[in-house]
Structures are given as structure tokens and as C-alpha cells.
């Protein structure tokens, strides 16, 4: 079959319609979905009805899966599923990570070989007065790179950046305090468990499947550009953080139960909105695609 794509005005976040992921899918349809995912970096499939087994089966068609680095947030029965939730279990603890991703970031930047992307499925969505809360924003790092002046592209193409866990911990503590948010404990503990050494990444990544150049950075994380003067480095990091999240590059996803959203960790940044607390409940299952293999 030929898939139907409903495009929006952003460079990413387009919706694939007419596909039921709870049923077996032929290779041609899957190839179209994967090509659309590679091309745009974020895609949406609504009105799905997935068991954990079906989500895992669909996810594995893209290749091997990674487990989230902190095992306590992985599903007890299906450990390749990372649980994102503020629901409190019978033991008095959240059943998943309650404060995940509330800053502009790319998943697993704190590893040397970040995964290809993520697949997030919505089981429960917080609502207030009939309106969904907890929107997620996605920014196209490829479109943002394309919009840079050519002289700056040339310089950034050979620049590496230090991604600092220590600076990130300070950034999260500061921003949570500024907005009087009591959350952030889960992600803070995550960093403590993973050590405090810097991770070095290229500030421009070449997408391994499409060859497209994409900016690679995270809000509050990049401490310096290696080999740059400090003042110039600080100024450029601040500029790039503003530039990549300019509204022209951003798609805002308003969640519904049954939504499945896929994003590519090279092709986009994303940010969750933490505008809800219990008794408003959020419950999602995320699978993580291992590092991308080159396109055939």
C-alpha cells in the first residue's frame, strides 16, 4: 500500500494516516514509513491500540533496540520499554520517570554513541477542562543547519563540543528553582549514577542514513566548543541554542491517547512540557532504536 501523509507547516512532525500498527505490515509499507521517518526526523501515527509486545515488534523492524541506561525506569516485564509516568505504584514510588525531557535535548547525549531515535506511545494523557497537557515540542536540526550562513557552516563542520553532565545538573537545579518546580529529582539522580565526565560530540552531525548535516546540541549542556576562545565559544553556543529552536523550525505535538510519535536523535531536538502534576496522570511507553545503520 502507499501511505498517506498529512503535512503541517513545520519541517517535521508530519502525520502518517491509514496504518494500523496492531496488525501485520507488509515490507513495502514499512519501507515507506521508515523512509518518511528518515526524511523528516519526526513522524506521528495517531489512534493506535498497541500492547507492549506490538510496540516492541514494530520497533524491532527498525533494528536492534537499546535499553534505557537506568534500569529502575524500565518496564519490569518488558525491559526494552522505558516507562515515562508520574503515576505512583503500590510501593509508593513512580512507576516510571516523572520528569523526563523538560528541556531542549536529544536523547542519550550523555553516551558516546547515541541511539538512532525513540518511539513514544501514549497510554494516558493529562487533561484539564477537556484540553490535553504535557505537549512536546520538536525542532528540526537539519533545517536549522541549512539556514546558517555558509561561512559559519564551514567552521562548525569541523568543531567538536564538550557536553557536560556537571553543567547540565547545575542547569536543571537552577531552572527548577526559578519556576518553583519540585520535580527534577529523577533526572538529577540519573546523572549521579552515570558519573560526571564530559562527553565529546561533533557540533554538526552527518545523518548516517540520509547524509544530511544537522546541528547537535542540548540546552544547558554544551560547556564549550573545543579550540575556540571562551568568549566566542559562549556566544556561539547561546546563538545556536536560540537559532535551532526558532519557531520556523519547530513542531508542537498535542498528545492524544493512542498517539505514537517517532523522532530521530540526529535530525531533531525535543522538549516536554511539564505543565501538570498529580492527580493529573501521564503514562507513556518508549522504545529506543539503537545507533542507525547506513541506508542501503
SULSUL-V186136 format. One line per field, one symbol per residue. psi: psi as a letter, one per 30 degrees, with the letter a starting at -180 (. if undefined). burial: # if it has 16 or more other C-alpha atoms within 10 Angstrom, else .. A space follows every 50 residues. Layout:
psi=???
burial=???
//
This chain:
psi=lklkkjkaflglgkkklgkjfflkkleeeeeeeeeeeeeffklkjlhlik leeeeeeeefffalllkkfjffgkkeeiffkkkjlgkkafgglkfakfhk hhljlkkhfglfillealjkkjekkklkhgkklhlkkkkjfeeeeeflke eeeeeffgklkjjjeeeeeeeeeeeeeeghkfafeeeeeeeefglgklkk lkfjkkkfefgkkkkjlkkgejelkkflkeeeeeeeeeeeeeefgkffgk kkkjklkfkkkklkfeflllkkjhhllkgkkkjlkklkklkkkkk.
burial=....#....#######..#.#........#..#..############### .#..##.##..#..####....###...#########......####### ##########...##############.....#############..... ..#..##.###########.###..#......##..##..#......### ########...##############.......#..##..##.###...## ###.##################.#.#....############....
//
